[in-house]
């Protein structure tokens, strides 16, 4: 069976369900970042709250091209800045 490069697999080769826009929003997150495998730059703060909830987060990069080098060899994942901002807010107690 051919593996999807944008998915993770467990030890038995079963696909692990990716995060989706819906599961991302359910965690109080709205943003993703896209990383370029070729020039190793990334863009962050991309709001995904308008996308269909079933959209897998790792597939959002298919809609993009790197604005620096033009590559389509991209990775999309949860926005790291937002991730740490939420952890920080939780630690301080919500304001
Ligand atoms: Zn690039």
PDB file of the backbone (N, CA, C, O) and the ligand in Angstrom, with CONECT records:
HET     ZN  A 101       1
ATOM      1  N   UNK A   1       0.840  -1.192   0.000  1.00  0.00           N
ATOM      2  CA  UNK A   1       0.000   0.000   0.000  1.00  0.00           C
ATOM      3  C   UNK A   1       0.879   1.248   0.000  1.00  0.00           C
ATOM      4  O   UNK A   1       1.852   1.342   0.748  1.00  0.00           O
ATOM      5  N   UNK A   2       0.515   2.201  -0.855  1.00  0.00           N
ATOM      6  CA  UNK A   2       1.311   3.410  -0.980  1.00  0.00           C
ATOM      7  C   UNK A   2       0.997   4.370   0.175  1.00  0.00           C
ATOM      8  O   UNK A   2      -0.163   4.592   0.523  1.00  0.00           O
ATOM      9  N   UNK A   3       2.044   4.919   0.744  1.00  0.00           N
ATOM     10  CA  UNK A   3       1.850   5.838   1.863  1.00  0.00           C
ATOM     11  C   UNK A   3       1.758   7.275   1.395  1.00  0.00           C
ATOM     12  O   UNK A   3       2.423   7.693   0.447  1.00  0.00           O
ATOM     13  N   UNK A   4       0.915   8.013   2.088  1.00  0.00           N
ATOM     14  CA  UNK A   4       0.755   9.431   1.808  1.00  0.00           C
ATOM     15  C   UNK A   4       1.849  10.179   2.582  1.00  0.00           C
ATOM     16  O   UNK A   4       1.933  10.044   3.803  1.00  0.00           O
ATOM     17  N   UNK A   5       2.681  10.961   1.897  1.00  0.00           N
ATOM     18  CA  UNK A   5       3.781  11.658   2.594  1.00  0.00           C
ATOM     19  C   UNK A   5       3.293  12.690   3.606  1.00  0.00           C
ATOM     20  O   UNK A   5       4.069  13.146   4.446  1.00  0.00           O
ATOM     21  N   UNK A   6       2.026  13.059   3.537  1.00  0.00           N
ATOM     22  CA  UNK A   6       1.504  14.047   4.491  1.00  0.00           C
ATOM     23  C   UNK A   6       0.776  13.381   5.657  1.00  0.00           C
ATOM     24  O   UNK A   6       0.056  14.048   6.400  1.00  0.00           O
ATOM     25  N   UNK A   7       0.962  12.061   5.822  1.00  0.00           N
ATOM     26  CA  UNK A   7       0.322  11.362   6.936  1.00  0.00           C
ATOM     27  C   UNK A   7       1.372  10.648   7.775  1.00  0.00           C
ATOM     28  O   UNK A   7       2.452  10.303   7.297  1.00  0.00           O
ATOM     29  N   UNK A   8       1.018  10.434   9.050  1.00  0.00           N
ATOM     30  CA  UNK A   8       1.849   9.622   9.933  1.00  0.00           C
ATOM     31  C   UNK A   8       1.216   8.234  10.008  1.00  0.00           C
ATOM     32  O   UNK A   8       0.004   8.089   9.854  1.00  0.00           O
ATOM     33  N   UNK A   9       2.047   7.213  10.245  1.00  0.00           N
ATOM     34  CA  UNK A   9       1.575   5.831  10.327  1.00  0.00           C
ATOM     35  C   UNK A   9       2.061   5.206  11.625  1.00  0.00           C
ATOM     36  O   UNK A   9       3.148   5.517  12.112  1.00  0.00           O
ATOM     37  N   UNK A  10       1.238   4.317  12.180  1.00  0.00           N
ATOM     38  CA  UNK A  10       1.674   3.648  13.396  1.00  0.00           C
ATOM     39  C   UNK A  10       2.588   2.475  13.035  1.00  0.00           C
ATOM     40  O   UNK A  10       2.884   2.248  11.861  1.00  0.00           O
ATOM     41  N   UNK A  11       3.034   1.729  14.057  1.00  0.00           N
ATOM     42  CA  UNK A  11       4.005   0.669  13.844  1.00  0.00           C
ATOM     43  C   UNK A  11       3.486  -0.433  12.909  1.00  0.00           C
ATOM     44  O   UNK A  11       4.257  -1.106  12.226  1.00  0.00           O
ATOM     45  N   UNK A  12       2.163  -0.594  12.899  1.00  0.00           N
ATOM     46  CA  UNK A  12       1.558  -1.611  12.034  1.00  0.00           C
ATOM     47  C   UNK A  12       1.188  -1.079  10.658  1.00  0.00           C
ATOM     48  O   UNK A  12       0.547  -1.772   9.867  1.00  0.00           O
ATOM     49  N   UNK A  13       1.593   0.152  10.375  1.00  0.00           N
ATOM     50  CA  UNK A  13       1.349   0.703   9.052  1.00  0.00           C
ATOM     51  C   UNK A  13      -0.027   1.306   8.860  1.00  0.00           C
ATOM     52  O   UNK A  13      -0.419   1.644   7.743  1.00  0.00           O
ATOM     53  N   UNK A  14      -0.763   1.441   9.963  1.00  0.00           N
ATOM     54  CA  UNK A  14      -2.081   2.066   9.847  1.00  0.00           C
ATOM     55  C   UNK A  14      -1.939   3.579   9.915  1.00  0.00           C
ATOM     56  O   UNK A  14      -1.180   4.126  10.715  1.00  0.00           O
ATOM     57  N   UNK A  15      -2.708   4.240   9.035  1.00  0.00           N
ATOM     58  CA  UNK A  15      -2.647   5.692   9.000  1.00  0.00           C
ATOM     59  C   UNK A  15      -3.192   6.276  10.297  1.00  0.00           C
ATOM     60  O   UNK A  15      -4.244   5.857  10.780  1.00  0.00           O
ATOM     61  N   UNK A  16      -2.474   7.244  10.858  1.00  0.00           N
ATOM     62  CA  UNK A  16      -2.941   7.950  12.053  1.00  0.00           C
ATOM     63  C   UNK A  16      -3.786   9.121  11.578  1.00  0.00           C
ATOM     64  O   UNK A  16      -3.365   9.895  10.718  1.00  0.00           O
ATOM     65  N   UNK A  17      -4.980   9.245  12.142  1.00  0.00           N
ATOM     66  CA  UNK A  17      -5.891  10.315  11.742  1.00  0.00           C
ATOM     67  C   UNK A  17      -5.224  11.672  11.913  1.00  0.00           C
ATOM     68  O   UNK A  17      -4.780  12.004  13.013  1.00  0.00           O
ATOM     69  N   UNK A  18      -5.145  12.461  10.851  1.00  0.00           N
ATOM     70  CA  UNK A  18      -4.508  13.774  10.985  1.00  0.00           C
ATOM     71  C   UNK A  18      -5.427  14.766  11.694  1.00  0.00           C
ATOM     72  O   UNK A  18      -6.641  14.570  11.745  1.00  0.00           O
ATOM     73  N   UNK A  19      -4.848  15.821  12.235  1.00  0.00           N
ATOM     74  CA  UNK A  19      -5.642  16.926  12.769  1.00  0.00           C
ATOM     75  C   UNK A  19      -6.416  17.548  11.609  1.00  0.00           C
ATOM     76  O   UNK A  19      -5.922  17.611  10.484  1.00  0.00           O
ATOM     77  N   UNK A  20      -7.617  17.998  11.892  1.00  0.00           N
ATOM     78  CA  UNK A  20      -8.411  18.683  10.876  1.00  0.00           C
ATOM     79  C   UNK A  20      -8.673  20.109  11.328  1.00  0.00           C
ATOM     80  O   UNK A  20      -8.409  20.473  12.474  1.00  0.00           O
ATOM     81  N   UNK A  21      -9.197  20.911  10.404  1.00  0.00           N
ATOM     82  CA  UNK A  21      -9.581  22.283  10.763  1.00  0.00           C
ATOM     83  C   UNK A  21     -10.556  22.247  11.939  1.00  0.00           C
ATOM     84  O   UNK A  21     -10.452  23.061  12.856  1.00  0.00           O
ATOM     85  N   UNK A  22     -11.507  21.302  11.915  1.00  0.00           N
ATOM     86  CA  UNK A  22     -12.493  21.186  13.000  1.00  0.00           C
ATOM     87  C   UNK A  22     -11.848  20.868  14.335  1.00  0.00           C
ATOM     88  O   UNK A  22     -12.186  21.487  15.344  1.00  0.00           O
ATOM     89  N   UNK A  23     -10.913  19.901  14.362  1.00  0.00           N
ATOM     90  CA  UNK A  23     -10.280  19.540  15.637  1.00  0.00           C
ATOM     91  C   UNK A  23      -9.366  20.663  16.119  1.00  0.00           C
ATOM     92  O   UNK A  23      -9.216  20.881  17.322  1.00  0.00           O
ATOM     93  N   UNK A  24      -8.757  21.374  15.170  1.00  0.00           N
ATOM     94  CA  UNK A  24      -7.897  22.519  15.482  1.00  0.00           C
ATOM     95  C   UNK A  24      -8.720  23.623  16.165  1.00  0.00           C
ATOM     96  O   UNK A  24      -8.325  24.157  17.201  1.00  0.00           O
ATOM     97  N   UNK A  25      -9.867  23.951  15.564  1.00  0.00           N
ATOM     98  CA  UNK A  25     -10.733  25.000  16.117  1.00  0.00           C
ATOM     99  C   UNK A  25     -11.283  24.579  17.481  1.00  0.00           C
ATOM    100  O   UNK A  25     -11.455  25.410  18.374  1.00  0.00           O
ATOM    101  N   UNK A  26     -11.558  23.272  17.634  1.00  0.00           N
ATOM    102  CA  UNK A  26     -12.088  22.770  18.913  1.00  0.00           C
ATOM    103  C   UNK A  26     -11.078  22.956  20.038  1.00  0.00           C
ATOM    104  O   UNK A  26     -11.460  23.035  21.206  1.00  0.00           O
ATOM    105  N   UNK A  27      -9.798  23.025  19.701  1.00  0.00           N
ATOM    106  CA  UNK A  27      -8.754  23.253  20.708  1.00  0.00           C
ATOM    107  C   UNK A  27      -8.520  24.753  20.935  1.00  0.00           C
ATOM    108  O   UNK A  27      -7.603  25.140  21.660  1.00  0.00           O
ATOM    109  N   UNK A  28      -9.344  25.582  20.316  1.00  0.00           N
ATOM    110  CA  UNK A  28      -9.221  27.026  20.482  1.00  0.00           C
ATOM    111  C   UNK A  28      -8.172  27.642  19.578  1.00  0.00           C
ATOM    112  O   UNK A  28      -7.718  28.761  19.818  1.00  0.00           O
ATOM    113  N   UNK A  29      -7.784  26.912  18.532  1.00  0.00           N
ATOM    114  CA  UNK A  29      -6.757  27.416  17.612  1.00  0.00           C
ATOM    115  C   UNK A  29      -7.376  27.776  16.275  1.00  0.00           C
ATOM    116  O   UNK A  29      -8.346  27.156  15.840  1.00  0.00           O
ATOM    117  N   UNK A  30      -6.813  28.773  15.634  1.00  0.00           N
ATOM    118  CA  UNK A  30      -7.334  29.228  14.345  1.00  0.00           C
ATOM    119  C   UNK A  30      -6.239  29.268  13.286  1.00  0.00           C
ATOM    120  O   UNK A  30      -6.535  29.354  12.094  1.00  0.00           O
ATOM    121  N   UNK A  31      -5.015  29.209  13.697  1.00  0.00           N
ATOM    122  CA  UNK A  31      -3.930  29.511  12.754  1.00  0.00           C
ATOM    123  C   UNK A  31      -3.025  28.320  12.475  1.00  0.00           C
ATOM    124  O   UNK A  31      -2.886  27.415  13.297  1.00  0.00           O
ATOM    125  N   UNK A  32      -2.421  28.344  11.308  1.00  0.00           N
ATOM    126  CA  UNK A  32      -1.411  27.340  10.948  1.00  0.00           C
ATOM    127  C   UNK A  32      -0.175  28.065  10.417  1.00  0.00           C
ATOM    128  O   UNK A  32      -0.199  29.267  10.153  1.00  0.00           O
ATOM    129  N   UNK A  33       0.889  27.307  10.273  1.00  0.00           N
ATOM    130  CA  UNK A  33       2.069  27.831   9.591  1.00  0.00           C
ATOM    131  C   UNK A  33       2.426  26.859   8.478  1.00  0.00           C
ATOM    132  O   UNK A  33       2.134  25.666   8.553  1.00  0.00           O
ATOM    133  N   UNK A  34       3.057  27.390   7.455  1.00  0.00           N
ATOM    134  CA  UNK A  34       3.473  26.567   6.319  1.00  0.00           C
ATOM    135  C   UNK A  34       4.980  26.680   6.176  1.00  0.00           C
ATOM    136  O   UNK A  34       5.543  27.770   6.070  1.00  0.00           O
ATOM    137  N   UNK A  35       5.613  25.509   6.178  1.00  0.00           N
ATOM    138  CA  UNK A  35       7.075  25.445   6.136  1.00  0.00           C
ATOM    139  C   UNK A  35       7.508  24.949   4.759  1.00  0.00           C
ATOM    140  O   UNK A  35       6.908  24.020   4.218  1.00  0.00           O
ATOM    141  N   UNK A  36       8.553  25.569   4.186  1.00  0.00           N
ATOM    142  CA  UNK A  36       9.062  25.157   2.880  1.00  0.00           C
ATOM    143  C   UNK A  36      10.245  24.211   3.075  1.00  0.00           C
ATOM    144  O   UNK A  36      11.244  24.578   3.693  1.00  0.00           O
ATOM    145  N   UNK A  37      10.128  22.989   2.543  1.00  0.00           N
ATOM    146  CA  UNK A  37      11.205  22.000   2.654  1.00  0.00           C
ATOM    147  C   UNK A  37      12.422  22.357   1.812  1.00  0.00           C
ATOM    148  O   UNK A  37      13.518  21.855   2.062  1.00  0.00           O
ATOM    149  N   UNK A  38      12.238  23.221   0.813  1.00  0.00           N
ATOM    150  CA  UNK A  38      13.349  23.540  -0.077  1.00  0.00           C
ATOM    151  C   UNK A  38      14.193  24.705   0.434  1.00  0.00           C
ATOM    152  O   UNK A  38      15.412  24.574   0.547  1.00  0.00           O
ATOM    153  N   UNK A  39      13.567  25.842   0.744  1.00  0.00           N
ATOM    154  CA  UNK A  39      14.377  26.976   1.208  1.00  0.00           C
ATOM    155  C   UNK A  39      14.313  27.135   2.725  1.00  0.00           C
ATOM    156  O   UNK A  39      14.978  28.008   3.283  1.00  0.00           O
ATOM    157  N   UNK A  40      13.509  26.289   3.408  1.00  0.00           N
ATOM    158  CA  UNK A  40      13.451  26.208   4.856  1.00  0.00           C
ATOM    159  C   UNK A  40      12.951  27.491   5.514  1.00  0.00           C
ATOM    160  O   UNK A  40      13.263  27.781   6.669  1.00  0.00           O
ATOM    161  N   UNK A  41      12.172  28.247   4.754  1.00  0.00           N
ATOM    162  CA  UNK A  41      11.511  29.399   5.364  1.00  0.00           C
ATOM    163  C   UNK A  41      10.079  28.996   5.690  1.00  0.00           C
ATOM    164  O   UNK A  41       9.573  27.993   5.186  1.00  0.00           O
ATOM    165  N   UNK A  42       9.433  29.789   6.539  1.00  0.00           N
ATOM    166  CA  UNK A  42       8.030  29.503   6.783  1.00  0.00           C
ATOM    167  C   UNK A  42       7.214  30.765   6.940  1.00  0.00           C
ATOM    168  O   UNK A  42       7.722  31.830   7.289  1.00  0.00           O
ATOM    169  N   UNK A  43       5.931  30.606   6.670  1.00  0.00           N
ATOM    170  CA  UNK A  43       4.975  31.681   6.887  1.00  0.00           C
ATOM    171  C   UNK A  43       4.040  31.238   7.988  1.00  0.00           C
ATOM    172  O   UNK A  43       3.632  30.077   8.021  1.00  0.00           O
ATOM    173  N   UNK A  44       3.692  32.141   8.892  1.00  0.00           N
ATOM    174  CA  UNK A  44       2.801  31.743   9.982  1.00  0.00           C
ATOM    175  C   UNK A  44       1.620  32.691  10.084  1.00  0.00           C
ATOM    176  O   UNK A  44       1.530  33.689   9.369  1.00  0.00           O
ATOM    177  N   UNK A  45       0.720  32.352  10.991  1.00  0.00           N
ATOM    178  CA  UNK A  45      -0.439  33.213  11.227  1.00  0.00           C
ATOM    179  C   UNK A  45      -1.515  33.091  10.157  1.00  0.00           C
ATOM    180  O   UNK A  45      -2.313  34.010   9.969  1.00  0.00           O
ATOM    181  N   UNK A  46      -1.541  31.952   9.448  1.00  0.00           N
ATOM    182  CA  UNK A  46      -2.552  31.771   8.404  1.00  0.00           C
ATOM    183  C   UNK A  46      -3.847  31.281   9.068  1.00  0.00           C
ATOM    184  O   UNK A  46      -3.880  30.207   9.668  1.00  0.00           O
ATOM    185  N   UNK A  47      -4.898  32.075   8.952  1.00  0.00           N
ATOM    186  CA  UNK A  47      -6.173  31.751   9.599  1.00  0.00           C
ATOM    187  C   UNK A  47      -6.926  30.716   8.771  1.00  0.00           C
ATOM    188  O   UNK A  47      -7.174  30.919   7.582  1.00  0.00           O
ATOM    189  N   UNK A  48      -7.290  29.594   9.415  1.00  0.00           N
ATOM    190  CA  UNK A  48      -7.956  28.509   8.688  1.00  0.00           C
ATOM    191  C   UNK A  48      -9.424  28.375   9.086  1.00  0.00           C
ATOM    192  O   UNK A  48     -10.093  27.431   8.666  1.00  0.00           O
ATOM    193  N   UNK A  49      -9.935  29.319   9.900  1.00  0.00           N
ATOM    194  CA  UNK A  49     -11.284  29.144  10.446  1.00  0.00           C
ATOM    195  C   UNK A  49     -12.372  29.192   9.380  1.00  0.00           C
ATOM    196  O   UNK A  49     -13.504  28.791   9.651  1.00  0.00           O
ATOM    197  N   UNK A  50     -12.062  29.673   8.167  1.00  0.00           N
ATOM    198  CA  UNK A  50     -13.056  29.701   7.090  1.00  0.00           C
ATOM    199  C   UNK A  50     -13.079  28.422   6.260  1.00  0.00           C
ATOM    200  O   UNK A  50     -13.972  28.247   5.431  1.00  0.00           O
ATOM    201  N   UNK A  51     -12.114  27.523   6.467  1.00  0.00           N
ATOM    202  CA  UNK A  51     -12.054  26.297   5.655  1.00  0.00           C
ATOM    203  C   UNK A  51     -13.048  25.258   6.178  1.00  0.00           C
ATOM    204  O   UNK A  51     -13.427  25.304   7.348  1.00  0.00           O
ATOM    205  N   UNK A  52     -13.481  24.306   5.307  1.00  0.00           N
ATOM    206  CA  UNK A  52     -14.381  23.253   5.776  1.00  0.00           C
ATOM    207  C   UNK A  52     -13.747  22.480   6.930  1.00  0.00           C
ATOM    208  O   UNK A  52     -12.555  22.176   6.879  1.00  0.00           O
ATOM    209  N   UNK A  53     -14.522  22.153   7.977  1.00  0.00           N
ATOM    210  CA  UNK A  53     -13.978  21.529   9.189  1.00  0.00           C
ATOM    211  C   UNK A  53     -13.288  20.192   8.945  1.00  0.00           C
ATOM    212  O   UNK A  53     -12.405  19.810   9.713  1.00  0.00           O
ATOM    213  N   UNK A  54     -13.671  19.474   7.892  1.00  0.00           N
ATOM    214  CA  UNK A  54     -13.073  18.161   7.637  1.00  0.00           C
ATOM    215  C   UNK A  54     -11.714  18.262   6.933  1.00  0.00           C
ATOM    216  O   UNK A  54     -11.056  17.243   6.725  1.00  0.00           O
ATOM    217  N   UNK A  55     -11.287  19.475   6.566  1.00  0.00           N
ATOM    218  CA  UNK A  55     -10.011  19.643   5.860  1.00  0.00           C
ATOM    219  C   UNK A  55      -8.846  19.212   6.754  1.00  0.00           C
ATOM    220  O   UNK A  55      -8.681  19.769   7.839  1.00  0.00           O
ATOM    221  N   UNK A  56      -8.028  18.228   6.328  1.00  0.00           N
ATOM    222  CA  UNK A  56      -6.867  17.858   7.148  1.00  0.00           C
ATOM    223  C   UNK A  56      -5.835  18.995   7.157  1.00  0.00           C
ATOM    224  O   UNK A  56      -5.509  19.556   6.110  1.00  0.00           O
ATOM    225  N   UNK A  57      -5.333  19.324   8.339  1.00  0.00           N
ATOM    226  CA  UNK A  57      -4.323  20.393   8.454  1.00  0.00           C
ATOM    227  C   UNK A  57      -3.123  20.112   7.532  1.00  0.00           C
ATOM    228  O   UNK A  57      -2.649  21.033   6.866  1.00  0.00           O
ATOM    229  N   UNK A  58      -2.614  18.858   7.475  1.00  0.00           N
ATOM    230  CA  UNK A  58      -1.436  18.621   6.618  1.00  0.00           C
ATOM    231  C   UNK A  58      -1.701  18.769   5.119  1.00  0.00           C
ATOM    232  O   UNK A  58      -0.758  18.798   4.329  1.00  0.00           O
ATOM    233  N   UNK A  59      -2.978  18.864   4.716  1.00  0.00           N
ATOM    234  CA  UNK A  59      -3.278  19.017   3.284  1.00  0.00           C
ATOM    235  C   UNK A  59      -3.461  20.473   2.866  1.00  0.00           C
ATOM    236  O   UNK A  59      -3.573  20.763   1.675  1.00  0.00           O
ATOM    237  N   UNK A  60      -3.493  21.384   3.822  1.00  0.00           N
ATOM    238  CA  UNK A  60      -3.721  22.793   3.485  1.00  0.00           C
ATOM    239  C   UNK A  60      -2.576  23.334   2.637  1.00  0.00           C
ATOM    240  O   UNK A  60      -2.771  24.228   1.814  1.00  0.00           O
ATOM    241  N   UNK A  61      -1.368  22.781   2.846  1.00  0.00           N
ATOM    242  CA  UNK A  61      -0.209  23.259   2.070  1.00  0.00           C
ATOM    243  C   UNK A  61      -0.386  23.018   0.572  1.00  0.00           C
ATOM    244  O   UNK A  61       0.271  23.677  -0.235  1.00  0.00           O
ATOM    245  N   UNK A  62      -1.270  22.077   0.181  1.00  0.00           N
ATOM    246  CA  UNK A  62      -1.476  21.799  -1.243  1.00  0.00           C
ATOM    247  C   UNK A  62      -2.036  23.019  -1.977  1.00  0.00           C
ATOM    248  O   UNK A  62      -1.930  23.124  -3.199  1.00  0.00           O
ATOM    249  N   UNK A  63      -2.629  23.933  -1.220  1.00  0.00           N
ATOM    250  CA  UNK A  63      -3.215  25.129  -1.821  1.00  0.00           C
ATOM    251  C   UNK A  63      -2.168  26.218  -2.055  1.00  0.00           C
ATOM    252  O   UNK A  63      -2.458  27.232  -2.691  1.00  0.00           O
ATOM    253  N   UNK A  64      -0.971  26.015  -1.551  1.00  0.00           N
ATOM    254  CA  UNK A  64       0.030  27.086  -1.547  1.00  0.00           C
ATOM    255  C   UNK A  64       1.269  26.759  -2.364  1.00  0.00           C
ATOM    256  O   UNK A  64       1.524  25.611  -2.727  1.00  0.00           O
ATOM    257  N   UNK A  65       2.024  27.808  -2.637  1.00  0.00           N
ATOM    258  CA  UNK A  65       3.337  27.731  -3.251  1.00  0.00           C
ATOM    259  C   UNK A  65       4.220  28.656  -2.428  1.00  0.00           C
ATOM    260  O   UNK A  65       3.760  29.710  -1.987  1.00  0.00           O
ATOM    261  N   UNK A  66       5.468  28.290  -2.212  1.00  0.00           N
ATOM    262  CA  UNK A  66       6.360  29.130  -1.411  1.00  0.00           C
ATOM    263  C   UNK A  66       6.523  30.507  -2.062  1.00  0.00           C
ATOM    264  O   UNK A  66       6.821  30.608  -3.252  1.00  0.00           O
ATOM    265  N   UNK A  67       6.322  31.562  -1.268  1.00  0.00           N
ATOM    266  CA  UNK A  67       6.404  32.913  -1.835  1.00  0.00           C
ATOM    267  C   UNK A  67       7.849  33.341  -2.038  1.00  0.00           C
ATOM    268  O   UNK A  67       8.106  34.340  -2.710  1.00  0.00           O
ATOM    269  N   UNK A  68       8.802  32.599  -1.466  1.00  0.00           N
ATOM    270  CA  UNK A  68      10.219  32.956  -1.607  1.00  0.00           C
ATOM    271  C   UNK A  68      10.851  32.231  -2.797  1.00  0.00           C
ATOM    272  O   UNK A  68      11.438  32.869  -3.670  1.00  0.00           O
ATOM    273  N   UNK A  69      10.731  30.885  -2.835  1.00  0.00           N
ATOM    274  CA  UNK A  69      11.422  30.124  -3.883  1.00  0.00           C
ATOM    275  C   UNK A  69      10.471  29.469  -4.885  1.00  0.00           C
ATOM    276  O   UNK A  69      10.926  28.871  -5.860  1.00  0.00           O
ATOM    277  N   UNK A  70       9.161  29.571  -4.664  1.00  0.00           N
ATOM    278  CA  UNK A  70       8.198  29.018  -5.615  1.00  0.00           C
ATOM    279  C   UNK A  70       7.945  27.527  -5.476  1.00  0.00           C
ATOM    280  O   UNK A  70       7.187  26.958  -6.262  1.00  0.00           O
ATOM    281  N   UNK A  71       8.564  26.881  -4.493  1.00  0.00           N
ATOM    282  CA  UNK A  71       8.417  25.433  -4.319  1.00  0.00           C
ATOM    283  C   UNK A  71       7.008  25.056  -3.880  1.00  0.00           C
ATOM    284  O   UNK A  71       6.316  25.821  -3.208  1.00  0.00           O
ATOM    285  N   UNK A  72       6.599  23.834  -4.287  1.00  0.00           N
ATOM    286  CA  UNK A  72       5.345  23.257  -3.790  1.00  0.00           C
ATOM    287  C   UNK A  72       5.642  22.186  -2.737  1.00  0.00           C
ATOM    288  O   UNK A  72       4.727  21.511  -2.264  1.00  0.00           O
ATOM    289  N   UNK A  73       6.910  22.030  -2.371  1.00  0.00           N
ATOM    290  CA  UNK A  73       7.331  21.027  -1.391  1.00  0.00           C
ATOM    291  C   UNK A  73       7.190  21.620   0.020  1.00  0.00           C
ATOM    292  O   UNK A  73       8.166  22.026   0.650  1.00  0.00           O
ATOM    293  N   UNK A  74       5.944  21.652   0.483  1.00  0.00           N
ATOM    294  CA  UNK A  74       5.617  22.386   1.706  1.00  0.00           C
ATOM    295  C   UNK A  74       5.020  21.471   2.766  1.00  0.00           C
ATOM    296  O   UNK A  74       4.554  20.371   2.470  1.00  0.00           O
ATOM    297  N   UNK A  75       5.043  21.945   4.000  1.00  0.00           N
ATOM    298  CA  UNK A  75       4.403  21.249   5.122  1.00  0.00           C
ATOM    299  C   UNK A  75       3.488  22.267   5.798  1.00  0.00           C
ATOM    300  O   UNK A  75       3.897  23.404   6.033  1.00  0.00           O
ATOM    301  N   UNK A  76       2.270  21.875   6.109  1.00  0.00           N
ATOM    302  CA  UNK A  76       1.419  22.754   6.924  1.00  0.00           C
ATOM    303  C   UNK A  76       1.181  22.102   8.271  1.00  0.00           C
ATOM    304  O   UNK A  76       0.971  20.892   8.363  1.00  0.00           O
ATOM    305  N   UNK A  77       1.214  22.905   9.299  1.00  0.00           N
ATOM    306  CA  UNK A  77       1.070  22.403  10.671  1.00  0.00           C
ATOM    307  C   UNK A  77       0.529  23.536  11.547  1.00  0.00           C
ATOM    308  O   UNK A  77       0.458  24.690  11.125  1.00  0.00           O
ATOM    309  N   UNK A  78       0.148  23.174  12.785  1.00  0.00           N
ATOM    310  CA  UNK A  78      -0.366  24.192  13.701  1.00  0.00           C
ATOM    311  C   UNK A  78       0.640  25.310  13.885  1.00  0.00           C
ATOM    312  O   UNK A  78       1.847  25.072  13.903  1.00  0.00           O
ATOM    313  N   UNK A  79       0.146  26.517  14.019  1.00  0.00           N
ATOM    314  CA  UNK A  79       1.011  27.687  14.177  1.00  0.00           C
ATOM    315  C   UNK A  79       1.726  27.633  15.533  1.00  0.00           C
ATOM    316  O   UNK A  79       1.078  27.627  16.579  1.00  0.00           O
ATOM    317  N   UNK A  80       3.056  27.593  15.509  1.00  0.00           N
ATOM    318  CA  UNK A  80       3.845  27.470  16.735  1.00  0.00           C
ATOM    319  C   UNK A  80       3.666  28.677  17.660  1.00  0.00           C
ATOM    320  O   UNK A  80       3.586  28.519  18.878  1.00  0.00           O
ATOM    321  N   UNK A  81       3.605  29.873  17.088  1.00  0.00           N
ATOM    322  CA  UNK A  81       3.460  31.080  17.908  1.00  0.00           C
ATOM    323  C   UNK A  81       2.133  31.057  18.663  1.00  0.00           C
ATOM    324  O   UNK A  81       2.064  31.357  19.855  1.00  0.00           O
ATOM    325  N   UNK A  82       1.075  30.686  17.921  1.00  0.00           N
ATOM    326  CA  UNK A  82      -0.239  30.607  18.563  1.00  0.00           C
ATOM    327  C   UNK A  82      -0.225  29.532  19.643  1.00  0.00           C
ATOM    328  O   UNK A  82      -0.774  29.727  20.727  1.00  0.00           O
ATOM    329  N   UNK A  83       0.400  28.405  19.348  1.00  0.00           N
ATOM    330  CA  UNK A  83       0.501  27.292  20.294  1.00  0.00           C
ATOM    331  C   UNK A  83       1.109  27.759  21.619  1.00  0.00           C
ATOM    332  O   UNK A  83       0.551  27.496  22.684  1.00  0.00           O
ATOM    333  N   UNK A  84       2.240  28.444  21.558  1.00  0.00           N
ATOM    334  CA  UNK A  84       2.895  28.893  22.785  1.00  0.00           C
ATOM    335  C   UNK A  84       2.154  30.046  23.445  1.00  0.00           C
ATOM    336  O   UNK A  84       2.175  30.175  24.669  1.00  0.00           O
ATOM    337  N   UNK A  85       1.503  30.881  22.651  1.00  0.00           N
ATOM    338  CA  UNK A  85       0.704  31.974  23.221  1.00  0.00           C
ATOM    339  C   UNK A  85      -0.446  31.394  24.047  1.00  0.00           C
ATOM    340  O   UNK A  85      -0.771  31.917  25.113  1.00  0.00           O
ATOM    341  N   UNK A  86      -1.065  30.312  23.554  1.00  0.00           N
ATOM    342  CA  UNK A  86      -2.173  29.684  24.278  1.00  0.00           C
ATOM    343  C   UNK A  86      -1.679  29.021  25.563  1.00  0.00           C
ATOM    344  O   UNK A  86      -2.340  29.107  26.598  1.00  0.00           O
ATOM    345  N   UNK A  87      -0.530  28.367  25.501  1.00  0.00           N
ATOM    346  CA  UNK A  87       0.045  27.735  26.697  1.00  0.00           C
ATOM    347  C   UNK A  87       0.357  28.813  27.741  1.00  0.00           C
ATOM    348  O   UNK A  87       0.076  28.644  28.928  1.00  0.00           O
ATOM    349  N   UNK A  88       0.935  29.911  27.284  1.00  0.00           N
ATOM    350  CA  UNK A  88       1.271  31.031  28.150  1.00  0.00           C
ATOM    351  C   UNK A  88       0.030  31.607  28.819  1.00  0.00           C
ATOM    352  O   UNK A  88       0.024  31.871  30.021  1.00  0.00           O
ATOM    353  N   UNK A  89      -1.019  31.799  28.025  1.00  0.00           N
ATOM    354  CA  UNK A  89      -2.273  32.362  28.539  1.00  0.00           C
ATOM    355  C   UNK A  89      -2.871  31.427  29.584  1.00  0.00           C
ATOM    356  O   UNK A  89      -3.382  31.878  30.610  1.00  0.00           O
ATOM    357  N   UNK A  90      -2.805  30.100  29.315  1.00  0.00           N
ATOM    358  CA  UNK A  90      -3.360  29.123  30.260  1.00  0.00           C
ATOM    359  C   UNK A  90      -2.580  29.148  31.558  1.00  0.00           C
ATOM    360  O   UNK A  90      -3.160  29.029  32.638  1.00  0.00           O
ATOM    361  N   UNK A  91      -1.270  29.301  31.461  1.00  0.00           N
ATOM    362  CA  UNK A  91      -0.405  29.299  32.644  1.00  0.00           C
ATOM    363  C   UNK A  91      -0.684  30.524  33.518  1.00  0.00           C
ATOM    364  O   UNK A  91      -0.697  30.431  34.746  1.00  0.00           O
ATOM    365  N   UNK A  92      -0.907  31.674  32.871  1.00  0.00           N
ATOM    366  CA  UNK A  92      -1.141  32.914  33.620  1.00  0.00           C
ATOM    367  C   UNK A  92      -2.580  33.021  34.140  1.00  0.00           C
ATOM    368  O   UNK A  92      -2.897  33.896  34.946  1.00  0.00           O
ATOM    369  N   UNK A  93      -3.435  32.124  33.667  1.00  0.00           N
ATOM    370  CA  UNK A  93      -4.848  32.259  34.017  1.00  0.00           C
ATOM    371  C   UNK A  93      -5.454  33.222  33.030  1.00  0.00           C
ATOM    372  O   UNK A  93      -4.910  34.297  32.775  1.00  0.00           O
ATOM    373  N   UNK A  94      -6.582  32.832  32.479  1.00  0.00           N
ATOM    374  CA  UNK A  94      -7.155  33.636  31.382  1.00  0.00           C
ATOM    375  C   UNK A  94      -7.487  35.046  31.830  1.00  0.00           C
ATOM    376  O   UNK A  94      -7.983  35.263  32.935  1.00  0.00           O
ATOM    377  N   UNK A  95      -7.206  36.000  30.954  1.00  0.00           N
ATOM    378  CA  UNK A  95      -7.441  37.408  31.280  1.00  0.00           C
ATOM    379  C   UNK A  95      -8.780  37.860  30.707  1.00  0.00           C
ATOM    380  O   UNK A  95      -9.163  39.018  30.873  1.00  0.00           O
TER     381      UNK A  95
HETATM  382 ZN    ZN A 101      10.755  28.041  -0.399  1.00  0.00          ZN
END
